[in-house]
Amino acid sequence: MSFVSGLAAEMPYDVPNYLVDVAVRATHVPLGAFRGINYTQNAYYKECFIDELAHAAEMDPYLYRRRLLRNSPKNLAVLDAAAKKADWDKPLPPGVFRGIALNEACSSYCAQVVELSVQEGRVRVHRVVSAIDCGHVVNPLSVEMQAQGAIVYALTAALYGEITIKDGATEQSNFDDYEMLRIADAPHVETVIVPSGGFWGGVGEPPVPPLAPALCNAIFAATGHRIRSLPLKNHDLSKPI
């Protein structure tokens, strides 16, 4: 499978017109591994754009996704599981908003709901519900622990993660100048395992990609801001639209 056809295969939504193209750029900056690999950026633009389509159609973003997943039962199953666990159909406390996203990665299917508030431009994530279908499950506790670690990793990247280059070198050298999510700011994470059997999927990386789009979709619900670049620390969410 070519790189382009691999990207095309990642589209779970039943849409009549869909084109994937790639422009490869050479860079002098060495690249390293990132948890979630190329699925992270693919899930971000796909799930944020689906949310924009739902908004344009004046539909609930969860129900809009359900309609387009009629031919993708495994994706639909984790989407429903995450929404049900998150009580999507029930109102949230005042000032709390939610977003939803899903993605297939490493042969597993994962959907997440993020609940957050925005106070004076600062984002506080209160809760993340993560539903995963990895086929067979040997140790449910391992799945839950991997999801927790992946979500903290992904939330750190979305909020703060940035490497900047100056005079041919990275400006960040250690955790004193590369901010990490602290325990006090970590959300409550709930994992829902939806094993459909018949295959063996990963659990360490699949919970990473849906986090950022679910987070930014929740920020749109809270503020009306569409976030088109990360990290969030570079955006002033206190400004009116």
C-alpha positions as CSV (number, residue, x, y, z in Angstrom):
1,M,0.0,0.0,0.0
2,S,1.4,3.4,-1.0
3,F,1.6,6.3,1.5
4,V,-1.3,8.1,-0.3
5,S,-3.5,5.0,-0.5
6,G,-2.8,4.4,3.2
7,L,-4.1,7.8,4.1
8,A,-7.2,7.3,2.0
9,A,-7.8,4.0,3.8
10,E,-8.0,5.9,7.1
11,M,-11.3,7.6,6.2
12,P,-14.1,5.8,8.0
13,Y,-16.8,8.2,7.0
14,D,-19.1,7.4,4.1
15,V,-18.7,10.5,2.0
16,P,-19.4,10.7,-1.8
17,N,-16.4,12.8,-2.8
18,Y,-13.0,12.2,-1.2
19,L,-9.5,13.0,-2.4
20,V,-6.2,12.5,-0.6
21,D,-3.0,14.0,-1.9
22,V,0.5,14.4,-0.4
23,A,3.2,17.0,-0.8
24,V,6.6,15.8,0.6
25,R,8.9,18.5,1.9
26,A,12.6,18.0,2.7
27,T,13.7,19.4,6.1
28,H,17.1,20.0,7.6
29,V,15.6,19.3,11.1
30,P,16.0,15.6,12.1
31,L,12.8,13.9,12.9
32,G,12.2,11.5,15.8
33,A,9.4,9.1,16.8
34,F,6.2,10.5,18.2
35,R,3.7,8.3,20.1
36,G,0.8,7.9,17.6
37,I,3.1,8.4,14.6
38,N,1.5,9.9,11.5
39,Y,-2.0,9.1,12.7
40,T,-1.8,12.2,15.0
41,Q,-1.9,14.8,12.3
42,N,-4.3,12.8,10.1
43,A,-6.8,12.4,12.9
44,Y,-6.5,16.1,13.8
45,Y,-7.4,17.5,10.4
46,K,-10.0,14.8,9.7
47,E,-11.9,15.0,13.0
48,C,-11.8,18.8,13.3
49,F,-13.1,19.2,9.8
50,I,-15.9,16.7,10.4
51,D,-16.8,18.8,13.4
52,E,-16.9,21.9,11.2
53,L,-19.2,20.0,8.7
54,A,-21.5,19.1,11.6
55,H,-21.7,22.7,12.7
56,A,-22.4,23.8,9.1
57,A,-25.2,21.2,8.9
58,E,-26.5,22.4,12.3
59,M,-26.3,18.9,13.7
60,D,-25.0,17.5,16.9
61,P,-21.4,16.4,16.2
62,Y,-21.9,12.9,17.7
63,L,-25.1,12.3,15.7
64,Y,-23.5,13.7,12.6
65,R,-20.7,11.2,12.9
66,R,-23.1,8.3,13.5
67,R,-24.9,9.1,10.2
68,L,-21.6,8.9,8.3
69,L,-20.4,5.7,10.0
70,R,-23.2,3.5,8.8
71,N,-20.7,1.4,6.8
72,S,-18.1,1.3,9.5
73,P,-19.4,-0.8,12.4
74,K,-16.3,-1.0,14.5
75,N,-15.8,2.8,14.4
76,L,-19.5,3.3,15.2
77,A,-19.3,0.9,18.1
78,V,-16.5,2.8,19.9
79,L,-18.1,6.1,19.1
80,D,-21.4,5.0,20.7
81,A,-19.5,3.5,23.7
82,A,-17.6,6.7,24.4
83,A,-20.8,8.9,24.0
84,K,-22.8,6.6,26.3
85,K,-20.1,6.5,29.0
86,A,-19.8,10.3,28.8
87,D,-23.6,10.8,29.1
88,W,-23.6,12.7,25.8
89,D,-27.3,13.2,25.9
90,K,-27.3,14.8,29.3
91,P,-26.5,18.4,30.1
92,L,-23.1,19.4,31.5
93,P,-22.5,21.6,34.5
94,P,-22.5,25.4,33.7
95,G,-19.2,26.4,32.1
96,V,-18.3,22.9,31.0
97,F,-18.2,21.8,27.4
98,R,-17.5,18.6,25.4
99,G,-16.0,17.5,22.2
100,I,-15.7,14.2,20.4
101,A,-13.4,12.5,17.9
102,L,-12.4,9.0,16.7
103,N,-9.7,7.3,14.8
104,E,-8.3,4.0,13.7
105,A,-4.7,3.4,14.4
106,C,-2.4,0.3,14.8
107,S,-5.3,-2.0,13.9
108,S,-7.4,-0.6,16.8
109,Y,-10.4,1.7,16.9
110,C,-10.6,4.5,19.5
111,A,-13.1,7.3,20.2
112,Q,-12.9,9.9,22.9
113,V,-15.0,12.6,24.6
114,V,-13.2,15.5,26.2
115,E,-14.9,17.7,28.8
116,L,-13.3,21.0,29.6
117,S,-13.8,24.6,30.8
118,V,-12.1,27.8,29.6
119,Q,-11.5,30.5,32.2
120,E,-9.8,33.7,31.2
121,G,-8.4,32.0,28.2
122,R,-6.9,29.1,30.1
123,V,-8.1,25.6,29.2
124,R,-8.8,23.1,32.0
125,V,-9.6,19.5,30.9
126,H,-11.7,17.8,33.6
127,R,-12.5,14.5,32.1
128,V,-11.6,12.2,29.1
129,V,-13.7,9.2,28.2
130,S,-11.8,6.8,25.9
131,A,-13.4,3.8,24.2
132,I,-11.2,1.3,22.4
133,D,-11.7,-1.9,20.3
134,C,-8.4,-3.7,20.0
135,G,-10.0,-7.0,19.0
136,H,-8.8,-9.4,21.8
137,V,-8.0,-8.3,25.3
138,V,-5.7,-10.3,27.6
139,N,-5.2,-7.8,30.5
140,P,-7.9,-5.1,30.8
141,L,-5.8,-3.2,33.4
142,S,-2.9,-2.9,30.9
143,V,-5.3,-1.4,28.3
144,E,-6.6,1.1,30.9
145,M,-3.0,2.1,32.0
146,Q,-1.9,2.5,28.4
147,A,-4.9,4.8,27.7
148,Q,-4.1,6.9,30.7
149,G,-0.5,7.4,29.7
150,A,-1.4,8.0,26.0
151,I,-3.9,10.7,27.0
152,V,-1.5,12.5,29.3
153,Y,1.1,12.4,26.5
154,A,-1.3,13.7,23.9
155,L,-2.7,16.4,26.1
156,T,0.8,17.6,26.9
157,A,1.6,17.8,23.2
158,A,-1.7,19.6,22.4
159,L,-1.3,22.2,25.2
160,Y,2.4,22.8,25.3
161,G,4.4,20.6,23.0
162,E,6.6,22.7,20.7
163,I,10.2,22.5,19.5
164,T,11.6,25.7,18.2
165,I,14.9,26.1,16.2
166,K,17.3,29.0,16.6
167,D,20.8,29.3,15.0
168,G,20.5,25.7,13.7
169,A,19.8,24.1,17.1
170,T,16.7,23.3,19.2
171,E,16.0,25.8,22.0
172,Q,14.5,23.2,24.3
173,S,17.0,21.0,26.1
174,N,15.1,19.4,29.1
175,F,11.9,19.6,31.0
176,D,12.8,22.9,32.5
177,D,12.0,24.6,29.1
178,Y,9.8,21.9,27.6
179,E,6.6,22.0,29.7
180,M,4.8,18.8,30.7
181,L,1.4,18.2,32.1
182,R,1.5,18.3,35.9
183,I,-0.5,15.9,38.1
184,A,-2.7,18.8,39.3
185,D,-3.8,19.5,35.8
186,A,-4.3,15.9,34.7
187,P,-7.9,15.0,33.8
188,H,-9.9,12.1,35.2
189,V,-9.6,9.4,32.5
190,E,-12.2,6.7,32.0
191,T,-11.5,3.8,29.7
192,V,-14.2,1.7,28.0
193,I,-13.0,-1.5,26.4
194,V,-15.1,-2.7,23.4
195,P,-13.4,-5.9,22.3
196,S,-15.0,-7.3,19.1
197,G,-12.6,-10.2,18.7
198,G,-11.1,-11.6,15.6
199,F,-7.9,-9.5,15.5
200,W,-5.1,-8.2,17.7
201,G,-4.7,-4.5,17.8
202,G,-2.4,-2.1,19.7
203,V,-3.4,-0.2,22.8
204,G,-0.3,2.0,23.5
205,E,-0.7,4.4,20.5
206,P,-4.3,4.4,19.4
207,P,-5.6,6.6,22.3
208,V,-3.2,9.4,21.3
209,P,-4.6,10.7,17.9
210,P,-8.3,11.4,18.9
211,L,-7.3,13.5,22.0
212,A,-6.2,16.7,20.2
213,P,-9.2,16.9,17.9
214,A,-11.7,16.1,20.7
215,L,-10.0,18.7,22.8
216,C,-10.2,21.4,20.1
217,N,-13.8,20.5,19.2
218,A,-14.6,21.1,22.9
219,I,-12.8,24.4,22.8
220,F,-14.9,25.4,19.8
221,A,-18.1,24.5,21.8
222,A,-16.8,26.6,24.7
223,T,-15.4,29.7,22.9
224,G,-16.3,29.6,19.2
225,H,-12.6,29.5,18.4
226,R,-11.4,27.0,15.7
227,I,-7.9,25.9,16.5
228,R,-6.0,25.2,13.3
229,S,-2.5,24.9,14.7
230,L,-1.0,23.5,17.9
231,P,0.1,23.9,20.7
232,L,-2.7,25.8,22.4
233,K,-0.2,27.9,24.4
234,N,0.2,30.0,21.2
235,H,-3.4,30.9,21.1
236,D,-5.2,33.7,23.0
237,L,-8.6,32.1,23.8
238,S,-9.7,35.1,25.8
239,K,-10.1,37.2,22.6
240,P,-13.6,37.4,21.2
241,I,-14.3,35.9,17.8
